């Protein structure tokens, strides 16, 4: 495999979806803008230096896919799931690196392969015969990034990127190379490959479900749509808002726990306007979202408290809200933690489709320390 413009190995990720996120997620009930469809742009050109830098990571990437290539870098990966377009799922992810093991300037190679895929060596050539051409393997997603990272609130270097694929099980390989060290015979370049299995859920199959739970540091409005290249480097900027995920699930009592989620595939019922409304027939869900907090004890855990449930229905949603038109159903809360004693907690989010008599639960674990 070679790093070249012709192979379209490194492409600009676009997300053809527009999600509405209110600045106050506890009252995110206004209808979102209609989804925008972005056309893929031509692959950004790599410079000669960038191609050479990426090529240095290719042997490590191929070795990892062959069952080798363990890394000694202190790093972690986490990801989220959102519904995209045309049966795909958008997967923004966060790479966290220990600054003691890597410099601020890094090359990051991202490759997604079908789960269990293993590279096999080409057959040995037959003496006296030309070697048969070898078709390079193709991958559901492959990209390279050249990044100058900065410490996050956790003290680690954090990089956020994304990919979009259909539901299924994949092996995610993230190759990391310190770009500030020169590769010579006497200097060891700090590099490695992380491998994680990602089970992308089916958000398009019609089953009542949700996105990931986004625990946020804040939610920022975006004044103008991002270009595909901007979206590529800012994957949590979605539609008209930027979600800033919280990197550390440890809070002080003066903090606020803020979170949001998107609800997919509820059963809809037509809502006819009354005589005073000049609106077309719309389709409304009937969903209740309950929020129950449990505190860990020495033995197991016990119920601590609950906040007010949210009802998302024809009575509470705006008249123009219409999921059939592409509006996104969202829920979330801002919960002050001043009344929570120090300890370890589990927030259980129980989402109920009242019309279909179906429900699903999601959990958020967090810790409260003294302020």
KETORBA-572301 format. One record per residue: z, y, x of N, C-alpha, C, CB in turn. Coordinates in steps of 0.2 Angstrom, whole numbers, padded with zeros to 4 digits, always signed. Each point is the difference from the previous one (the first is absolute). Glycine has a CB too. Example, Ala and Ser with C-alpha at 12.3 -4.5 7.8 and 13.67 -1.06 7.14 Angstrom:
# KETORBA-572301
+0039-0028+0066+0000+0006-0004+0000+0006+0004+0006-0006-0009-0010+0011+0007+0001+0006+0004+0003+0005-0004-0010-0003+0006
This chain:
# KETORBA-572301
+0000-0006+0004+0000+0006-0004+0000+0006+0004+0006-0006-0009-0010+0011+0008+0000+0006+0003+0002+0006-0004-0009-0004+0007+0011+0010-0004+0002+0006-0004-0006+0004+0000+0012-0001+0004-0016+0001-0009-0006+0004+0000-0001+0003-0007-0005-0008+0008+0001+0014-0008-0001+0003-0006-0004-0004-0005+0000+0011+0006-0005-0015-0003-0005-0004-0004+0004-0005-0005-0009+0002+0009+0014-0005-0006+0004-0005-0004+0004+0002-0006+0000-0007+0011+0001+0014-0011+0004+0002-0005+0007-0003+0000-0010+0002-0007+0013-0003+0013+0006-0003+0000+0006+0005-0002-0005-0007+0010+0004+0013-0009+0005+0005-0001-0003+0004-0005+0006+0000+0011-0003+0000-0017-0003+0004-0006+0005+0004-0003-0008-0009-0002+0006+0014-0002+0004+0005-0003+0003-0003-0007-0006+0010+0006+0012-0011-0006+0003-0003-0007+0000+0006-0005+0007-0009+0006-0010+0007-0012+0000+0005-0005+0004-0004-0006-0011+0006+0003+0015-0002-0007+0003-0002-0006-0003+0003-0006+0011-0002+0007-0014-0002-0011-0003+0003-0006+0005+0000-0006-0011-0004+0004+0016+0007-0003+0006+0000-0006+0003+0007+0001+0001-0013+0000+0001+0015-0006+0004+0006+0000+0007-0001-0004-0010+0007+0001+0015-0006+0003+0007-0002-0003+0004+0007-0001+0000-0012+0005+0003+0012-0011+0004+0006-0001+0007-0001+0002-0008+0003-0010+0011+0001+0014+0007+0000+0002+0003+0007-0002-0002-0009+0009+0007+0009-0013+0003+0007-0001+0005+0002+0006-0001-0002-0013+0002+0008+0014+0005+0002+0005+0007-0002-0002-0007+0010+0002+0008-0011-0008+0006-0003-0003-0001-0006-0003+0005+0011-0002-0004-0017+0006-0003-0006-0002+0004-0002-0007-0003-0003+0012+0009+0006-0013+0004-0002-0006-0004+0002-0006+0011+0000+0006-0015+0005-0006-0004+0002-0006-0007+0000+0001+0009+0007-0002-0012-0013+0005-0007+0000+0002-0003-0003-0007+0002-0002+0013-0003+0007-0018-0003-0003-0006-0006+0004-0002+0011-0003-0003-0013+0008+0007-0006+0003-0002-0006-0004+0002+0005+0011+0002-0011-0010-0006-0006-0005+0002-0003+0002+0007-0002-0001-0012+0000-0004+0015-0003+0001+0007-0007+0002-0001+0008-0008+0005-0011+0011+0001-0007+0002+0000-0004-0007-0001+0002+0011+0007-0008-0010-0009-0005-0006+0000-0001-0003+0007-0005+0004-0011+0004-0010+0012-0001-0003+0007-0006+0003+0003+0006-0010-0004-0006+0011+0010-0006+0003+0004-0002-0006+0004+0004+0012+0001-0011-0013-0001-0003-0005+0004-0003+0003+0007-0003-0006-0011+0005+0004+0016-0002+0003+0007-0005-0005+0003+0011+0006+0001-0016-0003+0001-0005-0005+0003+0001-0001+0008-0008+0005-0008+0007-0011+0010+0002-0001+0007-0005+0004+0004+0004-0012-0003-0001+0015+0009-0004+0004+0004-0002-0005+0006+0006+0011-0003-0011-0009+0007-0002-0004+0006+0006+0000+0005-0012+0003-0001+0012-0009+0004+0006-0001+0005+0000+0005+0005-0001-0012-0002+0007+0015+0004+0001+0005+0005-0002-0003+0007+0009+0005-0007-0012-0001+0011-0002-0002+0006+0006+0000+0005-0012+0005-0002+0012-0010+0006+0005-0001+0005-0003+0003+0007+0005-0010-0006-0001+0013+0010-0002+0002+0006+0000-0005+0005+0004+0011-0002-0007-0011+0008-0001-0005+0005+0007-0002+0002-0011+0004+0004+0016+0001-0003+0007-0001+0002+0003-0004-0006+0000+0010+0007-0001-0009-0013+0003-0003-0006-0002-0007+0000+0001+0011-0006-0008-0012+0007-0002-0007-0001+0002-0004+0006-0010+0004-0005+0011-0001+0011+0003-0004+0005+0007-0002-0001-0008+0006+0008+0012-0001-0011+0007-0001-0001+0001-0006-0005+0002+0012+0002-0006-0011-0008+0000-0006-0005-0002-0006+0003-0002+0008-0009-0003-0008+0013-0002-0007+0003+0005-0003+0004-0011+0004+0001+0016+0000+0002+0005-0003+0004+0005-0004-0005-0001+0009+0009+0001-0007-0015+0005-0004-0005-0004-0006-0003+0006+0011-0002-0012-0012+0002-0004-0005-0003+0002-0007+0003-0009+0008-0002+0010-0009+0008+0002-0007+0003+0007-0001-0003-0006+0001+0010+0011+0003-0011+0006-0001-0003+0000-0002-0007+0005+0008+0008-0010-0004-0012-0001-0001-0007-0003-0007-0001-0001+0012-0002-0004-0014+0006-0003-0007-0001+0005-0005+0002-0011+0005+0003+0015-0004+0003+0005-0005+0002+0005-0001-0006-0001+0003+0012+0003+0002-0015+0005-0001-0006-0003-0004-0005+0005+0011+0003-0011-0010-0005-0003-0003-0005-0002-0008+0002-0005+0011-0004+0006-0012+0010-0001-0007+0003+0007-0003+0001-0010+0003+0005+0015+0000-0008+0007-0003+0001+0004+0002+0006-0004-0009-0006+0002+0014+0010+0003+0003+0005+0002+0007-0001-0006-0008+0008+0008+0011-0002+0001+0007+0000+0006+0003-0003-0012+0000-0001+0018-0003+0002+0007+0002-0002+0001+0007+0003+0004-0012-0001+0000+0016-0002+0001+0007+0002+0007+0001+0002-0009+0004-0007+0011+0000+0012+0007+0001+0001+0002+0008-0002+0000-0009+0009-0005+0012-0013+0001+0006-0002+0005+0000-0006-0011+0004+0003+0016+0001-0003+0004+0000-0006-0003+0004-0005+0010-0001+0007-0012-0002-0013-0004+0003-0005+0001-0004-0006-0009+0004+0008+0008+0000-0014+0000-0003-0007-0005+0003-0004+0012-0002+0001-0014-0002-0006-0005+0002-0005+0003-0001-0007-0009-0004+0008+0007+0008-0012+0001+0000-0007-0006+0003-0004+0013+0000+0001-0014-0002-0007-0006+0002-0004+0002+0000-0008-0007-0005+0009+0003+0009-0012+0000+0001-0007-0006-0002-0004+0008+0009+0002-0008-0010-0008-0006-0002-0004-0001+0005-0006+0002-0012+0003-0009+0014-0004-0002+0004-0005-0006-0002-0003+0006+0010+0005-0008-0009-0011-0006-0002-0003-0005+0005+0003+0005-0005-0011-0011+0003+0013-0005+0004+0002-0006-0001-0005+0003-0001+0012-0009+0001-0010-0006-0001-0004-0004-0007+0001-0001+0013+0000-0002-0015-0005-0005-0005+0000+0004-0007+0002-0010+0008+0003+0016-0009-0005+0003-0006+0001+0004+0000+0007-0009-0006-0007+0009+0011+0010+0003+0001+0007+0007+0002-0001-0011+0002+0006+0015-0003-0001+0007+0002+0001+0001+0004+0006+0004-0010-0006-0001+0016+0005+0001+0005+0006+0006-0002+0003-0007+0009-0005+0007-0010+0012+0006-0002+0003+0002+0005+0006-0002-0012-0003+0006+0017+0002+0002+0005+0005+0006-0004+0004-0004+0010-0007+0004-0009+0013+0005-0004+0004+0003+0005+0005-0006-0011-0001+0012+0010+0004+0004+0003+0005+0001-0004+0006+0005+0008-0009-0007-0006+0015+0001-0003+0006+0006+0004+0003-0012-0005+0001+0017+0002+0001+0006+0003+0003+0001-0003+0007+0005+0003-0011-0005+0002+0016+0000-0002+0007+0006+0003+0004-0012-0001+0000+0016-0003+0004+0005+0002+0004-0002+0004+0005+0007-0010-0002-0005+0017+0003-0003+0004+0005+0002-0002+0007+0000+0009-0008+0005-0013+0009+0001-0003+0007-0005-0005+0002+0012+0002-0002-0016-0004-0002-0005-0006+0002-0007+0003+0000+0008-0009-0004-0009+0015+0002-0007+0002+0000+0000+0008+0000-0003-0010-0007-0003+0013+0010+0000+0007+0000-0002+0003-0006-0003-0001+0012+0002+0008-0013-0002+0003-0006-0007-0001-0001+0009+0008+0001-0013-0009+0004-0008-0001-0001-0001-0007+0000-0002+0011+0006-0001-0014-0011-0001-0007-0001-0007-0001-0003+0012-0002-0001-0015-0004+0002-0006-0002-0003+0003-0006-0005-0008+0003+0010+0006-0002-0016+0002-0005-0005-0006-0003-0003+0010+0006-0003-0011-0013+0003-0006-0004-0002+0003-0004-0006-0006-0001+0011+0003+0002-0017+0002-0003-0006-0005-0005-0002+0006+0010-0004-0005-0016+0003-0004-0005-0002+0003-0005-0006-0005+0000+0012+0001-0001-0017+0003-0004-0006-0005-0006+0000+0005+0010-0006-0002-0016+0006-0004-0006+0000+0003-0004-0006-0002+0000+0012-0002-0005-0015+0002-0004-0005+0006-0004+0003-0011-0001-0005+0016-0001+0001+0006-0003+0002-0002-0007+0003+0007+0006-0008-0004-0007+0014-0001-0007+0003-0007+0000+0005+0006-0005-0010-0010+0010+0010-0006+0000+0004+0002+0000+0007-0006+0007-0009+0002-0011+0013+0002-0001+0007-0007+0000+0003+0010-0007-0002-0010+0011+0008-0007+0001+0004+0000-0007+0004+0000+0013+0000-0006-0016+0000-0001-0006+0004-0006+0002+0005+0003-0007-0010-0002+0004+0016-0005+0002+0005-0007-0003-0001+0010+0000+0008-0015+0004-0006-0007-0003-0001-0001-0007+0003-0004+0012-0001-0001-0016-0002-0001-0006+0003-0002+0001+0008-0003-0005-0012+0004+0000+0016-0002+0000+0007-0007-0001+0000+0011-0005+0004-0014+0009+0000-0008+0000+0001-0002-0007+0003+0000+0013+0002-0006-0015-0005-0003-0006+0003-0004+0002+0006-0001-0005-0012+0002+0001+0017-0003+0002+0007-0008+0000-0001+0010-0006+0006-0012+0011-0003-0008+0001+0000-0002+0003-0007-0001-0010+0007+0005+0012-0011-0002+0003-0007+0003+0007+0000-0002-0012-0006-0001+0016+0003+0003+0007-0001+0005+0000-0005-0010+0005+0002+0015-0001-0001+0006+0000-0004-0002+0002-0007+0008+0002+0009-0006-0005-0015-0002+0002-0006+0004+0007-0002-0002-0012-0004-0002+0016+0000+0004+0006-0002+0006-0001-0004-0011+0006+0000+0016-0002+0001+0006-0001-0003+0001+0006-0005+0005-0006+0010-0004+0005-0016+0001+0005-0005+0007+0002+0000-0009-0005-0007+0011+0011+0009+0007+0003+0000+0003-0001-0007-0003+0008+0009+0009-0009-0009+0004-0001-0007+0000+0007-0003+0007-0010+0004-0007+0010-0011+0001+0006-0004+0007+0000-0003-0012+0001-0002+0015+0005+0001+0007+0000-0003+0000+0004-0006+0004-0001+0012+0000+0000-0017+0001+0005-0005+0001+0007+0001+0004-0010-0006-0001+0011+0012+0002+0007+0002+0001+0000+0007+0005+0003-0011-0008+0002+0015+0001+0001+0007+0000+0008+0001-0005-0012+0003+0009+0014+0001+0000+0008+0002+0004+0001+0006-0001+0003-0012+0000+0003+0015+0003+0001+0006+0003+0008+0000-0007-0009+0007+0012+0010-0004+0003+0007-0001+0003+0002+0007+0003-0002-0012-0004+0008+0014+0002+0003+0006+0005+0006-0002-0011-0003+0006+0018+0002-0005+0005+0003-0003+0005+0003+0005-0001-0007-0010+0003+0013+0009+0005+0003+0003+0006+0001-0004-0007+0007+0007+0012-0012-0007+0005-0001-0004+0006+0005+0001-0003-0012-0002+0007+0013-0003+0006+0004+0001+0006-0004-0003-0006+0011+0000+0012-0010+0002+0006-0003-0003+0001+0002-0007+0005-0001+0011-0003-0004-0015+0002+0001-0007+0007+0001-0001-0009-0007-0004+0012+0008-0002+0007+0001-0001+0004-0006+0003-0003+0007-0010+0000-0013+0010+0003-0006+0002+0001+0000+0008-0004-0006-0010+0000+0010+0013+0000+0000+0008-0006-0004+0003+0012+0002-0001-0015-0006-0004-0006-0004+0003-0006+0004-0001+0006-0010-0003-0011+0008+0006-0007+0002-0001-0003-0003-0006-0002+0002+0012-0001+0002-0017-0002-0003-0006-0008+0002-0001+0012+0001-0005-0016-0006+0004-0007+0001-0002-0001-0003-0007-0003-0001+0013-0001+0004-0017-0001-0002-0007-0008+0000+0000+0011+0005-0005-0013-0011+0002-0008-0001-0001+0000-0004-0006-0003+0001+0013-0003-0004-0015-0001-0003-0006-0007-0004+0001+0006+0008-0007-0006-0013+0002-0006-0004-0001-0001-0002-0008+0000-0005+0012-0006+0003-0014-0001-0001-0007-0004-0007+0000+0001+0012-0004+0002-0017+0000-0003-0006+0000+0001-0003-0007+0002-0002+0012-0005-0004-0014+0001-0003-0006+0007-0004+0001-0012-0001-0003+0015-0001-0003+0006-0004+0001-0001-0007+0004+0003+0005-0012+0002-0007+0015-0001-0006+0004+0005+0000+0006-0012+0000-0003+0012-0005+0007+0005-0001+0006-0004+0002+0006+0007-0009-0006-0004+0013+0010-0004+0003+0006+0005-0001+0006-0008+0008-0007+0005-0008+0013+0004+0001+0006-0002+0007+0003+0001-0013+0002+0005+0017-0001-0001+0007+0002+0002+0000+0008+0002+0005-0012-0007-0003+0016+0001+0000+0007+0000+0008+0002-0005-0012+0002+0010+0014+0001+0000+0007+0003+0001+0000+0007+0005+0004-0011-0010-0003+0015+0000+0001+0007+0002+0007+0002-0009-0009+0001+0013+0009+0004+0003+0007+0002+0000+0000+0008+0008+0001-0010-0011+0004+0012-0001+0001+0008+0002+0007+0001-0009-0008+0001+0013+0009+0005+0003+0006+0002-0006+0004+0004+0012-0005+0001-0015+0010-0004-0006+0003+0003+0002+0005+0006-0005+0000-0012+0011+0001+0013+0002+0005+0005+0001-0004+0007+0005+0007-0008-0005-0013+0008+0000-0004+0006-0007-0002+0002+0012-0004-0002-0013+0004+0009-0007-0002+0002+0000-0007+0002-0002+0011+0005-0003-0015-0007+0000-0007+0001-0003-0001+0007-0002-0002-0012+0006-0001+0016-0001-0001+0007+0002-0007+0002+0000+0012+0003-0001-0015+0003+0003-0006+0002+0007+0000+0001-0011-0003+0005+0014+0009-0004+0007+0000+0002+0005+0003-0006-0004+0001+0012+0000+0002-0017+0004+0003-0006-0001-0004-0006-0001+0012+0005+0006-0014-0008+0000-0004-0006-0001+0005-0006+0007-0010+0005-0012+0009-0009-0001+0004-0006+0004-0003-0005-0011+0004+0003+0016+0000-0006+0004-0002-0006-0005-0001-0006+0011+0006+0005-0011-0012-0007-0004-0001-0006+0002-0007-0003-0010+0006+0005+0008-0007-0011+0001-0006-0004-0003+0000-0007+0011-0001+0006-0010-0004-0009-0003-0001-0007+0005-0003-0005-0011-0002+0005+0012+0006-0010+0005-0003-0006-0005-0003-0005+0008+0009+0002-0005-0015-0004-0003-0004-0006+0005+0000-0006-0007-0007+0009+0004+0008-0014+0004-0001-0007-0005-0002-0005+0008+0009+0003-0005-0014-0007-0004-0002-0006+0001+0005-0006+0001-0012+0004-0006+0014-0007+0000+0005-0005-0003-0004-0007-0001+0010+0008+0006-0011-0013-0003-0003-0006-0001+0006-0005+0007-0011+0002-0013+0013-0003-0002+0005-0004+0000-0002-0007-0007+0005+0009+0011-0002-0013+0000-0002-0007-0006+0002-0004+0013+0001+0000-0014-0005-0006-0006+0002-0004+0003+0005-0005-0005-0012+0001+0003+0018+0000+0002+0005-0005-0006+0001-0005+0007+0006+0009-0012-0010-0009-0006+0001-0005+0000-0006-0005-0006+0007+0009+0010-0012-0008-0001-0006-0004+0002+0001-0008+0002-0006+0011+0001+0012-0013+0002+0001-0006+0007-0002-0002-0011-0002-0003+0015-0001+0008+0007-0001+0000+0004+0006+0000-0002-0012+0005+0007+0013-0009+0004+0006+0001+0004+0000+0007+0002+0000-0013-0003+0005+0016+0003+0001+0007+0001+0007+0002-0006-0011+0003+0008+0012+0003+0001+0007+0003-0003+0000+0007+0010+0002-0007-0010+0004+0009-0001+0001+0007+0006-0001+0004-0008+0009-0002+0008-0008+0009+0006+0000+0003+0005+0005-0002-0006-0005+0010+0012+0005-0008+0005+0005-0002+0000+0005+0006+0007-0007-0007-0009+0013+0006+0000+0005+0006+0006+0004+0000-0012+0001-0001+0016-0002+0006+0006+0004+0001-0002+0005+0005+0008-0010-0001-0007+0017-0002-0003+0005+0003+0005+0005+0003-0009-0001-0008+0007+0004+0014+0003+0006+0003-0001+0006-0005-0001-0005+0012-0005+0005-0014-0002+0006-0004-0007-0002-0002+0007+0009+0006-0010-0005-0011-0007+0000-0003-0002+0007+0000+0002-0010-0007-0008+0010+0010-0003+0007+0001-0007+0001-0003+0006+0000+0011-0007+0005-0015-0006+0001-0003-0006+0001+0005+0006+0005-0010-0012-0007+0009-0005+0001+0005-0005+0006-0004+0001-0012+0005-0002+0017-0001-0004+0006-0003-0007-0002-0001+0008+0008+0005-0011-0013-0001-0007-0001-0001-0001-0008+0002-0004+0012+0003-0001-0015-0006-0001-0007+0002-0002-0001+0007-0004-0002-0011+0007-0004+0014-0001-0001+0007-0007-0003+0001+0012-0002+0002-0015+0003+0004-0006-0003+0002+0001-0007+0001-0005+0010+0005+0000-0015-0004+0002-0007+0002+0003+0000+0006-0010-0004-0006+0008+0008+0011+0003-0001+0007+0007+0003+0000-0011+0001+0005+0013+0004-0009+0007+0002-0001+0004-0005-0004-0004+0011+0000+0001-0015-0005+0003-0005-0003+0002-0006+0004-0006+0003-0010+0001-0004+0015+0001-0006+0005+0007+0001+0004-0013-0001+0000+0014+0007+0002+0006+0002+0004+0006+0002-0004-0008+0003+0009+0007-0002-0015+0006+0002-0005+0000-0005-0006-0001+0012+0005+0002-0018-0004-0001-0005-0005+0005+0001-0006-0004-0008+0008+0009+0011-0008+0005+0001-0005-0001+0007-0004+0008-0007+0006-0014+0010-0004-0002+0006-0004-0005-0003-0005+0001+0008+0009+0001-0008-0015-0004-0004-0006-0001+0004-0005+0005-0010+0003-0011+0012-0005-0002+0004-0005+0002+0007+0001+0001-0010-0008+0004+0013+0003+0002+0006+0001+0007+0001+0003-0007+0002-0010+0009-0007+0013+0007+0001+0003+0000-0005+0007+0005+0003-0012+0000-0001+0016+0001-0004+0006+0007-0003-0001-0007+0008+0007+0008-0014-0006+0006-0004+0000+0002+0000+0007-0003-0007-0011+0009+0009+0012+0003+0000+0007+0006-0006-0001-0003+0013+0003+0001-0019+0000+0005-0005-0001+0006+0001+0004-0009-0008-0002+0015+0006+0000+0006+0000+0004+0000-0006+0005+0006+0006-0010-0005-0004+0016+0000-0006+0005+0007-0003+0001-0009+0006+0006+0014-0003-0008+0007-0003+0001+0003-0001-0007+0001+0005+0012+0001-0011-0014+0004-0001-0006+0007+0001+0000-0009-0008-0003+0011+0013+0007+0007+0001+0001+0001+0008-0002+0002-0009+0009+0003+0010-0014+0001+0006-0003+0007+0003+0001-0009-0003-0008+0010+0009+0008+0007+0003+0000+0001+0002-0008-0001+0005+0012+0007-0004-0013+0002+0002-0007-0003+0006-0003+0011-0006+0002-0013+0010+0003-0003+0007-0002-0008-0001-0002+0009+0006+0007-0011-0012-0005-0007-0001-0001-0002-0002-0007-0001-0004+0012-0006+0004-0014-0002-0002-0006-0005-0006+0001+0001+0012-0005+0000-0017+0001-0005-0006+0001-0006+0002-0005+0009-0009+0002-0015+0009+0001-0006+0002-0004-0005-0006+0001+0002+0013+0001-0005-0015-0007-0005-0005+0000-0005+0000-0006+0009-0007+0006-0014+0004-0005-0005+0000-0005-0004-0007+0000-0001+0013+0000-0002-0014-0005-0004-0006-0001-0006+0001-0005+0010-0007+0003-0015+0003-0003-0006+0000-0004+0000-0006-0004-0006+0008+0007+0005-0008-0014+0000-0006-0004-0007-0001-0002+0012+0003-0004-0014-0010+0004-0006-0002-0001-0001-0005-0006-0002+0002+0012-0003-0002-0015-0002-0005-0005+0005+0000-0006-0006-0006+0009+0009+0011-0012+0004-0001-0006-0005-0001-0006+0010+0007+0005-0007-0010-0010-0004-0001-0006+0000+0007-0003+0003-0012-0002-0009+0014+0000-0001+0007-0003-0002-0001-0008-0004+0004+0011+0006+0002-0014-0001+0000-0007-0004+0007-0002+0010-0008-0002-0014+0008-0002-0004+0006-0002+0005+0005-0004-0011-0006+0000+0011+0012+0002+0004+0005-0003-0005+0005-0003+0010-0002+0008-0010+0002-0015-0004+0005-0003+0003+0007-0001-0005-0010-0006+0002+0015+0008+0003+0007-0001+0001+0002-0007-0006+0003+0010+0011+0001-0011+0002+0002-0007-0005+0006-0002+0012-0004+0001-0011+0007-0007-0005+0005-0002+0000+0006+0004+0001-0005-0011+0005+0006+0014+0000+0007+0004-0002-0001+0007+0009+0003-0007-0011-0009+0009-0002-0001+0007-0008-0001+0000+0011-0005+0003-0014+0008+0001-0007+0000+0001-0002-0004+0006-0002+0011-0005+0004-0017+0005+0000-0005+0006-0004-0006-0002+0010+0005+0005-0013-0009-0001-0003-0006-0001+0006-0006+0000-0011+0004+0005+0009-0009-0008+0005-0006+0000+0001-0002+0008-0004-0004-0011+0010+0003+0012+0002-0002+0007+0004-0006+0000+0001+0012+0003+0000-0015+0003+0004-0006+0000+0006+0001+0004-0011-0007+0000+0017+0005-0003+0006+0001+0003+0004-0006+0001+0000+0011-0005+0004-0012+0011+0004-0006+0001+0007+0002-0004-0006-0003+0012+0010-0003-0011+0007+0001-0003+0004-0004+0005-0004+0001-0012+0006+0003+0017+0004-0003+0006+0006+0003+0001-0011-0002+0006+0017-0002-0005+0006+0003+0002+0002-0002+0007+0004-0001-0012-0001+0006+0016+0002-0002+0007+0007+0001+0001-0011+0004+0004+0015-0009-0002+0007+0000+0000+0002+0000+0008+0001-0006-0011+0004+0010+0012+0002+0001+0007+0008-0002+0001-0009+0009+0002+0010-0015+0001+0007-0003+0001+0002+0000+0007-0002-0006-0011+0008+0009+0013+0002+0000+0007+0005-0006+0001-0003+0013+0001+0003-0017+0004+0005-0005+0001+0002+0001+0007-0006-0008-0007+0013+0007+0008+0003+0001+0007+0002-0006+0003+0004+0011-0004-0005-0012+0010+0001-0006+0003+0008-0001+0001-0011+0000+0006+0014-0006-0007+0007-0001+0001+0000-0005+0006+0003+0003-0012+0004-0005+0013+0001-0005+0005-0003-0007-0002+0010+0006+0004-0010-0007-0010-0002-0006-0003-0007+0000-0002+0011-0002-0004-0014+0007+0000-0007+0000-0001-0002+0007-0002+0001-0012-0005-0001+0014-0001-0001+0007-0002+0002+0001-0007-0009+0001+0008+0010+0005-0010+0003+0002-0007-0004+0006-0003+0011-0005+0003-0012+0005-0009-0003+0006-0003+0004+0006+0001-0005-0008-0009+0001+0013+0011+0004+0007+0001-0001+0005-0005-0001-0003+0012-0006+0004-0013-0001+0005-0006-0008+0000-0001+0010+0007+0003-0012-0004-0008-0007+0001-0002-0001+0007-0002+0000-0012-0004-0006+0014+0005-0003+0007-0002-0004-0001-0007+0000+0004+0013-0001+0001-0015-0004+0000-0007-0006-0003+0001+0006+0011-0004-0008-0016-0001-0006-0003+0000-0006+0005-0001+0005-0011-0004-0011+0010+0006-0006+0004-0002-0004-0004-0005+0000+0005+0011-0002-0001-0016-0005-0003-0005-0007+0003+0001+0010-0002-0008-0015-0002+0008-0006+0002+0001-0004-0002-0006+0000+0000+0013-0001+0004-0018-0003-0002-0006-0004+0006-0003+0009-0009-0002-0012+0008-0004-0003+0005-0004+0005+0006-0001-0008-0009-0005+0014+0007+0004+0005+0005-0002+0002+0005+0006+0004-0008-0009-0005+0005+0015+0002+0004+0006-0005+0002+0005+0010-0006-0001-0016+0003+0001-0006+0002+0004-0004+0005-0003+0000-0011+0004-0003+0015+0000-0004+0006-0003-0005-0003-0005+0002+0007+0011-0004-0003-0016-0005-0002-0004-0007-0002+0003+0005+0007-0008-0007-0004+0014-0006-0001+0003+0000-0006+0005-0003+0012-0001+0009-0015+0002+0001-0005+0004-0004-0007-0002+0011+0005+0004-0015-0007+0000-0005-0006-0003-0001-0004+0006-0005+0007-0009+0008-0013+0010-0001-0005+0005-0007-0002+0000+0012-0004+0000-0015+0003-0005-0007-0002-0001-0005+0005+0004+0002-0006-0011+0000+0012+0011-0004+0005+0004+0002+0001+0007+0000+0006-0010+0004-0011+0013+0002+0000+0007+0007+0003+0001-0012+0000+0002+0015+0003-0006+0007+0003+0001+0005-0005+0003-0002+0008-0009+0006-0007+0014+0004-0004+0003+0007+0000-0003-0006+0001+0011+0009-0006-0013+0007+0000-0003+0005-0001+0006-0004-0005-0011+0008+0010+0011+0005+0000+0006+0007+0001-0003-0009+0005+0008+0014-0007-0004+0007+0001-0001+0004+0001+0006-0001-0007-0010+0007+0010+0010+0004+0001+0006+0006+0004-0002-0010-0001+0007+0014+0002-0002+0006+0004-0001+0002+0003+0006+0004-0007-0010+0000+0013+0010+0004+0003+0005+0007-0001-0001-0009+0008+0002+0013-0012+0002+0007-0002-0002+0004+0003+0005-0004-0011-0005+0008+0016+0004+0005+0002+0005+0005-0005+0001-0001+0012-0004+0003-0013+0010+0005-0005+0003+0007+0002+0001-0010-0005+0005+0012+0011-0008+0007+0003+0002+0005-0005-0004-0005+0012+0001+0003-0015-0006+0005-0004-0004+0000-0007+0003-0001+0007-0010-0003-0009+0014+0000-0007+0003+0005-0001+0006-0012-0001-0004+0016-0003+0004+0004-0002+0006-0004-0002+0005+0010-0003-0007-0007+0003+0013-0004-0003+0006-0001-0008-0001+0005+0009+0008-0010-0011-0006-0001-0007-0001-0008-0002+0000+0011-0001-0006-0012-0005+0004-0007-0003+0000-0002-0001-0007+0001-0005+0011-0007+0007-0013-0002+0000-0007-0007-0003-0001+0007+0010-0002-0007-0012-0004-0007-0003-0002-0002+0004-0007+0002-0012+0006-0007+0015-0006-0003+0003-0006-0005-0005-0003+0002+0012+0004+0000-0014-0010-0005-0004-0004-0003+0004-0005+0007-0010+0001-0014+0010+0000-0004+0004-0005-0004-0005-0005-0002+0009+0009+0004-0009-0015-0002-0005-0005-0005+0004-0004+0011-0007+0000-0018+0004+0000-0005+0004-0004-0002-0005-0005-0004+0006+0010+0004-0003-0017-0001-0005-0006-0006+0003-0003+0013-0002-0001-0018-0002-0001-0005+0001-0004+0002-0002-0007-0009-0001+0009+0011+0006-0013+0003-0002-0007-0005-0003-0004+0008+0009+0001-0015-0007-0001-0005-0002-0004-0002-0007+0001-0004+0011-0001+0004-0013+0008-0002-0007+0002+0006-0004+0001-0010+0004+0005+0016-0002-0006+0006-0004+0001+0000-0003+0007+0001-0002-0012-0003+0006+0017+0000-0002+0007+0004+0005+0004-0011-0005-0001+0014+0002+0007+0004+0004+0004-0001-0002+0007+0008+0002-0009-0006+0003+0014+0000-0002+0007+0005+0004+0003-0012-0002+0000+0015+0000+0006+0005+0003+0003-0001+0001+0007+0008-0005-0007-0006+0011+0010-0001+0002+0007+0007+0002+0003-0013+0003-0002+0014-0004+0008+0006+0002+0003-0001+0005+0006+0004-0012-0003+0001+0016+0004+0000+0005+0006+0007-0001+0003-0008+0008-0005+0009-0010+0011+0006+0000+0004+0001+0006+0004-0001-0013+0000+0008+0015+0000+0001+0006+0004+0008+0000+0001-0010+0007-0005+0012-0003+0010+0006+0001+0002+0003+0007+0000-0002-0010+0008+0008+0011-0010+0003+0007+0000+0006+0000+0005-0004+0002-0012+0003+0003+0016+0005+0001+0005+0004+0007-0001-0006-0007+0009+0012+0008-0006+0003+0006-0001-0004+0006+0003+0011-0006+0001-0010+0012-0005-0004+0006+0002+0004+0004+0005-0005+0000-0011
